[in-house]
């Protein structure tokens, strides 16, 4: 502690002390007052509604390979892919045999799932049923992320042996650390300090685990890389751009027709705005409070509709309740009413609300003849 105090002062010691306390409690806040308990209740179902059964989110997990490149290198990431493709079962089993950390990844892979597990560990039969629902809801996302994890671990293990010159024992530790740094772990020790704050603070930190990890990677790459422009580009430019391209490619929409009608100059302008918007939104998304401006800023630069702020994700139930009551007041059970009801139900624990909304949008597009791509039922439709 003296070394930490000499380098960072009392503030650094306090950070370590707070982290030790958070680890000791499994990241569970004290919930000492009514405000804390109400805040925890408000955010409890948001992650399950947004990520559960969400096929788009599952497919986007492949971008985790990009975050591994600064630490592992393209060559060894490709080697990890090759090993898993050539011998999938044997490679998977061998990695799990070598690494206790990788064997435990199924329940510690993301902070959202780890938080859910912390809650479920307290209860009885009802919570066991709820736990089974969580397992099914997150299954597709965990399956894709599991492949990414094993690719990255295999590539990092190879690098440790071939480049770093480590023993097999140390190479396992090295690979474990790379996966934790680049893919997250859901463990309290690997989370940002602000993620372990009070329940009121956590209302602003829903879906933050990936962004917190990106911020850490950006800082480590920037400080440890001689070519700092390269370090910035790898995380803050390449990652959000590729993620946006993947989302656009897999989701049916009317963008293809618009692109075909553009001139070369318009395509260049569109691409530049798209890159700027993706990068700006990504950068803002890494910081507390600033992340509330990320979506509107990204849409502004891309030329997409800019929506009014509806509050942090942890409090979305308030805005959704207002929307539902507005629809109910009209006295007509239509698609808009159904969407409002689904959103509100998702806020309070209905799994897969976001995926259901996408399916409804896809069904509407198919019914209106906007698309003949039946994948719209699974991936939604973008106008």
C-alpha positions as CSV (number, residue, x, y, z in Angstrom):
1,X,0.0,0.0,0.0
2,X,2.9,2.4,0.6
3,X,3.9,2.1,-3.0
4,X,0.4,2.9,-4.1
5,X,0.2,5.8,-1.7
6,X,3.6,7.2,-2.9
7,X,2.5,7.0,-6.5
8,X,-1.2,7.9,-6.4
9,X,-1.8,9.3,-2.9
10,X,-4.6,8.6,-0.5
11,X,-7.1,8.5,-3.4
12,X,-5.3,5.5,-4.9
13,X,-5.4,3.7,-1.6
14,X,-9.1,4.5,-1.2
15,X,-9.8,3.0,-4.7
16,X,-8.1,-0.3,-3.6
17,X,-10.0,-0.3,-0.3
18,X,-13.3,0.1,-2.0
19,X,-12.5,-2.6,-4.5
20,X,-11.6,-5.0,-1.8
21,X,-14.9,-4.3,0.0
22,X,-16.8,-4.8,-3.3
23,X,-15.1,-8.1,-4.0
24,X,-15.8,-9.3,-0.4
25,X,-19.6,-8.7,-1.0
26,X,-19.7,-10.1,-4.5
27,X,-20.5,-6.6,-5.8
28,X,-23.8,-6.6,-4.0
29,X,-24.6,-3.1,-2.7
30,X,-25.8,-2.7,0.9
31,X,-29.3,-1.4,-0.2
32,X,-29.5,0.4,3.2
33,X,-32.3,2.7,2.4
34,X,-35.7,2.8,0.6
35,X,-34.1,4.8,-2.2
36,X,-31.5,2.2,-2.7
37,X,-34.0,-0.6,-2.7
38,X,-36.3,1.2,-5.1
39,X,-33.4,1.9,-7.5
40,X,-32.3,-1.7,-7.5
41,X,-35.9,-2.7,-8.3
42,X,-36.1,-0.3,-11.2
43,X,-33.1,-1.6,-13.0
44,X,-33.5,-5.3,-12.2
45,X,-35.3,-6.3,-15.4
46,X,-33.6,-3.9,-17.9
47,X,-30.7,-6.1,-18.9
48,X,-32.8,-9.2,-19.3
49,X,-35.3,-7.3,-21.5
50,X,-32.6,-5.8,-23.7
51,X,-30.1,-8.7,-24.0
52,X,-32.3,-11.8,-23.4
53,X,-33.1,-13.8,-26.6
54,X,-31.6,-10.9,-28.7
55,X,-30.1,-12.5,-31.8
56,X,-28.6,-9.2,-33.0
57,X,-26.7,-8.8,-29.7
58,X,-25.5,-12.4,-29.9
59,X,-24.1,-11.9,-33.4
60,X,-22.4,-8.6,-32.4
61,X,-20.3,-10.5,-29.9
62,X,-17.9,-11.4,-32.7
63,X,-16.5,-7.9,-32.4
64,X,-14.7,-9.1,-29.3
65,X,-12.1,-10.5,-31.7
66,X,-11.2,-6.9,-32.7
67,X,-10.6,-5.8,-29.1
68,X,-8.2,-8.7,-28.7
69,X,-6.0,-7.6,-31.6
70,X,-4.0,-4.9,-29.8
71,X,-2.9,-7.4,-27.1
72,X,-2.7,-10.6,-29.1
73,X,-2.0,-9.5,-32.7
74,X,-3.8,-10.3,-35.9
75,X,-1.5,-13.3,-36.6
76,X,-2.3,-15.1,-33.3
77,X,-6.0,-14.2,-33.4
78,X,-6.2,-15.8,-36.8
79,X,-4.2,-18.8,-35.4
80,X,-6.8,-19.1,-32.7
81,X,-9.6,-19.1,-35.2
82,X,-7.8,-21.7,-37.3
83,X,-7.3,-24.0,-34.3
84,X,-10.9,-23.9,-33.3
85,X,-12.2,-24.4,-36.9
86,X,-9.8,-27.3,-37.5
87,X,-10.6,-29.2,-34.3
88,X,-13.5,-27.5,-32.5
89,X,-14.3,-30.1,-29.9
90,X,-10.7,-31.1,-29.1
91,X,-9.6,-27.4,-28.9
92,X,-12.5,-26.4,-26.7
93,X,-11.9,-29.3,-24.3
94,X,-8.2,-28.7,-24.2
95,X,-8.5,-25.1,-23.3
96,X,-11.1,-25.9,-20.6
97,X,-8.8,-28.6,-19.3
98,X,-5.9,-26.2,-19.0
99,X,-7.7,-23.2,-17.5
100,X,-10.0,-23.1,-14.5
101,X,-10.9,-19.6,-15.4
102,X,-12.3,-20.7,-18.8
103,X,-14.3,-23.5,-17.3
104,X,-16.1,-20.9,-15.1
105,X,-16.8,-18.5,-17.9
106,X,-20.3,-19.7,-18.5
107,X,-21.6,-17.9,-15.4
108,X,-19.1,-15.0,-15.1
109,X,-18.9,-14.0,-18.8
110,X,-20.7,-10.6,-18.5
111,X,-21.4,-8.2,-15.6
112,X,-25.1,-8.3,-16.4
113,X,-25.3,-12.1,-16.0
114,X,-23.1,-12.0,-12.9
115,X,-25.4,-9.4,-11.3
116,X,-28.3,-11.6,-12.1
117,X,-26.6,-14.6,-10.5
118,X,-25.9,-12.6,-7.4
119,X,-29.6,-11.9,-7.0
120,X,-30.6,-15.5,-7.8
121,X,-28.2,-17.0,-5.3
122,X,-30.3,-15.6,-2.4
123,X,-33.6,-17.3,-3.2
124,X,-35.3,-20.6,-3.2
125,X,-37.5,-22.5,-5.7
126,X,-38.8,-19.4,-7.5
127,X,-35.4,-18.0,-8.1
128,X,-34.2,-21.4,-9.4
129,X,-36.9,-21.2,-12.0
130,X,-36.0,-17.6,-12.8
131,X,-32.3,-18.7,-13.1
132,X,-33.3,-21.3,-15.7
133,X,-35.0,-18.5,-17.6
134,X,-31.9,-16.4,-17.5
135,X,-29.8,-19.3,-18.8
136,X,-32.1,-19.8,-21.8
137,X,-32.5,-16.1,-22.4
138,X,-28.7,-15.5,-22.6
139,X,-27.9,-18.8,-24.3
140,X,-27.4,-17.4,-27.8
141,X,-25.2,-14.5,-26.6
142,X,-23.2,-16.8,-24.4
143,X,-22.7,-19.3,-27.2
144,X,-21.2,-16.7,-29.6
145,X,-19.1,-15.1,-26.8
146,X,-17.9,-18.5,-25.8
147,X,-16.5,-19.1,-29.3
148,X,-14.8,-15.7,-29.2
149,X,-13.4,-16.4,-25.7
150,X,-11.8,-19.6,-26.8
151,X,-10.4,-18.1,-30.0
152,X,-8.8,-15.3,-28.0
153,X,-7.5,-17.6,-25.3
154,X,-6.0,-20.0,-27.9
155,X,-4.3,-17.1,-29.8
156,X,-3.0,-15.6,-26.6
157,X,-1.6,-19.0,-25.4
158,X,0.2,-19.4,-28.7
159,X,1.6,-15.9,-28.4
160,X,2.8,-16.5,-24.9
161,X,4.7,-19.5,-26.0
162,X,6.0,-18.3,-29.3
163,X,6.7,-14.6,-28.7
164,X,6.8,-14.0,-25.0
165,X,8.8,-17.2,-24.3
166,X,6.7,-18.2,-21.3
167,X,6.4,-21.7,-19.8
168,X,3.0,-23.5,-20.3
169,X,2.0,-22.7,-16.8
170,X,2.7,-19.0,-17.2
171,X,1.2,-19.1,-20.7
172,X,-2.1,-20.2,-19.2
173,X,-2.1,-17.3,-16.8
174,X,-1.2,-14.9,-19.6
175,X,-4.1,-16.2,-21.8
176,X,-6.5,-16.0,-18.9
177,X,-5.4,-12.4,-18.3
178,X,-5.8,-11.5,-22.0
179,X,-9.4,-12.9,-22.1
180,X,-10.3,-11.0,-18.9
181,X,-8.8,-7.7,-20.2
182,X,-10.3,-7.9,-23.7
183,X,-13.6,-9.8,-23.2
184,X,-14.5,-9.0,-19.6
185,X,-15.2,-11.5,-16.9
186,X,-18.3,-10.3,-15.0
187,X,-16.1,-10.5,-11.9
188,X,-16.1,-7.5,-9.5
189,X,-12.3,-7.4,-9.7
190,X,-12.4,-6.7,-13.4
191,X,-15.2,-4.0,-13.3
192,X,-14.9,-0.3,-13.2
193,X,-15.1,1.2,-9.7
194,X,-18.2,3.2,-10.7
195,X,-20.0,-0.1,-11.6
196,X,-19.8,-1.1,-7.9
197,X,-21.3,2.1,-6.6
198,X,-24.6,2.6,-4.9
199,X,-27.9,1.4,-6.5
200,X,-28.7,5.0,-7.5
201,X,-25.3,5.3,-9.3
202,X,-26.0,2.0,-11.0
203,X,-29.1,3.3,-12.7
204,X,-26.7,5.2,-15.0
205,X,-24.4,2.2,-15.6
206,X,-26.7,-0.4,-17.1
207,X,-25.0,-1.9,-20.2
208,X,-21.8,-0.2,-19.3
209,X,-19.5,-3.2,-18.8
210,X,-18.4,-3.4,-22.4
211,X,-17.7,0.4,-22.6
212,X,-15.8,0.3,-19.3
213,X,-13.6,-2.5,-20.8
214,X,-13.1,-0.5,-24.0
215,X,-12.0,2.5,-22.0
216,X,-9.5,0.4,-20.1
217,X,-8.2,-1.1,-23.3
218,X,-7.9,2.3,-24.9
219,X,-5.9,3.6,-22.0
220,X,-3.6,0.6,-21.9
221,X,-3.0,0.7,-25.6
222,X,-2.5,4.4,-25.7
223,X,0.0,4.4,-22.8
224,X,1.9,1.3,-23.9
225,X,2.0,1.9,-27.7
226,X,4.6,4.0,-29.4
227,X,2.3,4.7,-32.3
228,X,-0.6,6.3,-30.3
229,X,-2.6,7.1,-33.4
230,X,-2.6,3.4,-34.2
231,X,-3.7,2.5,-30.6
232,X,-6.6,5.0,-30.8
233,X,-7.7,3.7,-34.2
234,X,-7.7,0.1,-33.2
235,X,-10.3,0.5,-30.4
236,X,-12.1,3.8,-30.9
237,X,-12.4,3.9,-34.7
238,X,-12.2,0.3,-36.0
239,X,-14.3,-1.3,-33.3
240,X,-17.4,1.0,-33.5
241,X,-17.2,1.2,-37.3
242,X,-17.1,-2.6,-37.7
243,X,-19.9,-3.1,-35.2
244,X,-22.1,-0.6,-37.1
245,X,-21.3,-2.3,-40.4
246,X,-22.2,-5.7,-39.0
247,X,-25.5,-4.3,-37.5
248,X,-26.3,-2.8,-40.9
249,X,-25.4,-5.9,-42.8
250,X,-27.4,-8.4,-40.8
251,X,-30.5,-6.3,-40.3
252,X,-32.9,-6.0,-43.3
253,X,-33.8,-2.4,-44.2
254,X,-34.2,0.1,-47.0
255,X,-30.6,1.3,-46.8
256,X,-29.6,-0.8,-49.9
257,X,-31.8,1.1,-52.2
258,X,-30.7,4.5,-50.8
259,X,-27.0,3.5,-51.3
260,X,-27.6,2.4,-54.9
261,X,-29.1,5.8,-55.7
262,X,-26.2,7.8,-54.3
263,X,-23.5,9.4,-56.4
264,X,-19.8,8.7,-55.5
265,X,-19.6,12.1,-53.7
266,X,-22.7,11.3,-51.7
267,X,-21.3,7.9,-50.7
268,X,-18.1,9.5,-49.6
269,X,-19.9,12.1,-47.5
270,X,-22.2,9.4,-46.0
271,X,-19.3,7.2,-45.1
272,X,-17.4,10.1,-43.5
273,X,-20.4,11.0,-41.4
274,X,-21.0,7.4,-40.5
275,X,-17.4,7.0,-39.3
276,X,-17.5,10.3,-37.4
277,X,-20.8,9.4,-35.7
278,X,-19.8,5.9,-34.8
279,X,-16.5,7.1,-33.2
280,X,-18.1,10.1,-31.4
281,X,-20.9,7.9,-29.9
282,X,-18.4,5.3,-28.9
283,X,-16.1,7.7,-27.2
284,X,-18.9,9.4,-25.3
285,X,-20.3,6.0,-24.3
286,X,-17.2,5.2,-22.3
287,X,-17.7,8.0,-19.7
288,X,-20.2,8.4,-16.8
289,X,-23.0,10.8,-17.7
290,X,-21.3,11.6,-21.0
291,X,-22.7,8.3,-22.3
292,X,-26.2,9.7,-22.0
293,X,-25.3,12.0,-24.9
294,X,-23.7,9.2,-27.1
295,X,-26.8,8.0,-29.0
296,X,-28.1,11.5,-29.9
297,X,-24.6,12.6,-30.9
298,X,-24.0,9.5,-33.1
299,X,-27.4,10.0,-34.8
300,X,-26.7,13.7,-35.4
301,X,-23.5,13.0,-37.3
302,X,-25.0,10.1,-39.2
303,X,-28.0,12.0,-40.2
304,X,-30.4,9.7,-38.4
305,X,-33.4,10.9,-36.3
306,X,-32.2,12.5,-33.0
307,X,-34.5,11.5,-30.2
308,X,-35.1,13.3,-27.0
309,X,-33.4,11.9,-23.9
310,X,-35.6,9.5,-22.0
311,X,-33.4,9.2,-18.9
312,X,-30.8,6.6,-18.1
313,X,-31.4,3.0,-19.1
314,X,-31.9,2.0,-15.4
315,X,-34.9,4.4,-15.3
316,X,-36.5,3.6,-18.6
317,X,-39.5,2.2,-16.8
318,X,-40.7,5.7,-16.1
319,X,-40.6,6.9,-19.7
320,X,-42.1,3.6,-20.8
321,X,-44.9,3.9,-18.3
322,X,-45.8,7.3,-19.6
323,X,-45.8,6.0,-23.2
324,X,-48.0,3.1,-22.1
325,X,-50.5,5.3,-20.3
326,X,-50.6,7.6,-23.3
327,X,-51.5,4.6,-25.6
328,X,-54.0,3.3,-23.1
329,X,-55.7,6.6,-22.9
330,X,-56.6,6.4,-26.6
331,X,-58.7,3.3,-25.8
332,X,-57.5,1.3,-28.8
333,X,-55.5,-1.9,-28.7
334,X,-53.2,-1.5,-31.8
335,X,-49.6,-2.1,-32.6
336,X,-48.5,1.0,-30.8
337,X,-50.3,-0.1,-27.7
338,X,-48.8,-3.5,-27.9
339,X,-45.3,-2.1,-28.3
340,X,-45.7,0.2,-25.3
341,X,-47.0,-2.8,-23.2
342,X,-44.1,-5.0,-24.2
343,X,-41.6,-2.2,-23.3
344,X,-43.1,-1.7,-19.9
345,X,-43.4,-5.5,-19.2
346,X,-39.7,-5.8,-20.2
347,X,-38.7,-3.2,-17.7
348,X,-40.1,-5.3,-14.9
349,X,-38.7,-8.6,-15.9
350,X,-40.3,-10.0,-19.1
351,X,-37.3,-11.5,-20.9
352,X,-36.7,-10.8,-24.6
353,X,-38.7,-7.6,-24.9
354,X,-36.2,-6.0,-27.2
355,X,-36.2,-9.1,-29.5
356,X,-40.0,-9.1,-29.5
357,X,-40.1,-5.5,-30.6
358,X,-37.7,-6.3,-33.5
359,X,-39.9,-9.2,-34.5
360,X,-42.9,-7.0,-34.6
361,X,-41.1,-4.4,-36.7
362,X,-40.0,-7.2,-39.1
363,X,-43.5,-8.6,-39.3
364,X,-44.9,-5.1,-40.1
365,X,-42.3,-4.6,-42.9
366,X,-43.2,-8.0,-44.4
367,X,-46.9,-7.3,-44.2
368,X,-46.5,-3.9,-45.9
369,X,-44.3,-5.3,-48.6
370,X,-41.3,-3.2,-47.5
371,X,-39.1,-6.3,-47.6
372,X,-39.4,-10.0,-48.6
373,X,-36.6,-11.0,-46.3
374,X,-38.0,-13.3,-43.7
375,X,-34.9,-12.7,-41.5
376,X,-36.6,-9.5,-40.6
377,X,-38.7,-11.6,-38.2
378,X,-35.6,-12.4,-36.2
379,X,-33.4,-9.4,-36.8
380,X,-35.9,-6.6,-37.2
381,X,-36.2,-4.0,-40.0
382,X,-34.5,-0.7,-40.2
383,X,-36.3,2.1,-42.1
